[in-house]
Amino acid sequence: MKIRLAAVALIPFAAIIVLRSTVHAQSPAKSVWDGIYTEEQATRGKSVYSQECASCHGSELTGGEMAPPLAGGEFMAGWDGLTVGDLFERIRISMPQNSPGSLSGQQNVDVLSFIFNSNKFPAGTAEMPKEAGILKQIKFEVKKP
Ligand code: HEC
């Protein structure tokens, strides 16, 4: 009798474990800490940034009168827990603010590489692809896992 009761009492815990592993399976496998862009790509992105973004966001990404910073604690906290795809889409759809959507997918992903480089996320050996679907699998997380 006691044993059966104990087994019944364990059911909710078993359910929680199953649920948690499902959630885990759906969460992005990669993160910004996995070297998701190359140094060369960030260098290309830097020139895009100087021409298209620096006038508002500042040459050091510290923000301007109206535009928010694109590097540092405040910026990082705002995107923590979202995905690289979310940030890519934000830039693709709404930036540069004076001419949204005017940059190519390649320019957007290069400028994003430069932003990641400026926020001290490590470079890797493969370039970041410009497919939003793939980038949605990469988690933006402030803390190194
Ligand atoms: C004409 C000025 C201007 C230019 C040029 C510009 N931005 Fe912005 N950007 C803004 C303003 C203002 C905001 C905040 C209001 C908004 O969201 O539109 C913003 C917001 C952003 C955000 C959201 C920041 C956050 O943490 O919420 C990102 C990312 C961004 N810009 C990236 C870029 C990139 C990359 C470029 C260059 C390709 C660029 N911007 C060019 C003015 C500009």
Residues whose N, C-alpha, C, O or C-beta is under 5 A from the ligand:
A	BS01	HEC	E52 C53 C56 M66 A67 P68 P69 F75 G78 I91 M95 P96 Q97 N98 V111
